[in-house]
Amino acid sequence: MLEIRVYGGRDANSKLYEDSGNGYNYKPGAKTTIYFNWDDRRQTLSMGKRSGILGMILKRTFQRAFSCNF
């Protein structure tokens, strides 16, 4: 499980990048990215589809954690 922490106060965008962690396989495309968007006015966290090819984790579980400073 991967925890995503959100600290409110303004809109924000982020990217989760994953590769095998060793070697140069990321160069021909063995990597994945997932984009996140925080809309502070709506208090909404959006997650895009995973793009890329890695062949490691087929399904990922996320847990959201929000700060109390909203």
C-alpha positions, 0 to 999 in steps of 0.5 A, a space after each residue: 500500500 502506498 500512502 498519499 499525503 495531502 496538505 491543503 492550502 492551494 491547488 497542486 499537481 504531482 507525479 508518481 514515477 516508478 521503475 525497477 530501481 536498477 539498470 537502464 531499462 527505464 530508457 527504452 520505456 520500462 517505467 510507469 507514471 501516475 499523475 495526481 491533482 489536488 483541487 483545494 477549493 473542492 477538496 478533491 484529489 484526482 488520480 490519472 491512469 497509469 501510463 507506461 510499461 513496467 511489468 512489476 506491480 499490476 495492481 496498486 492500493 493507495 491510502 489517502 491521508 489529509 492534513 487538518 489545516 484545511 
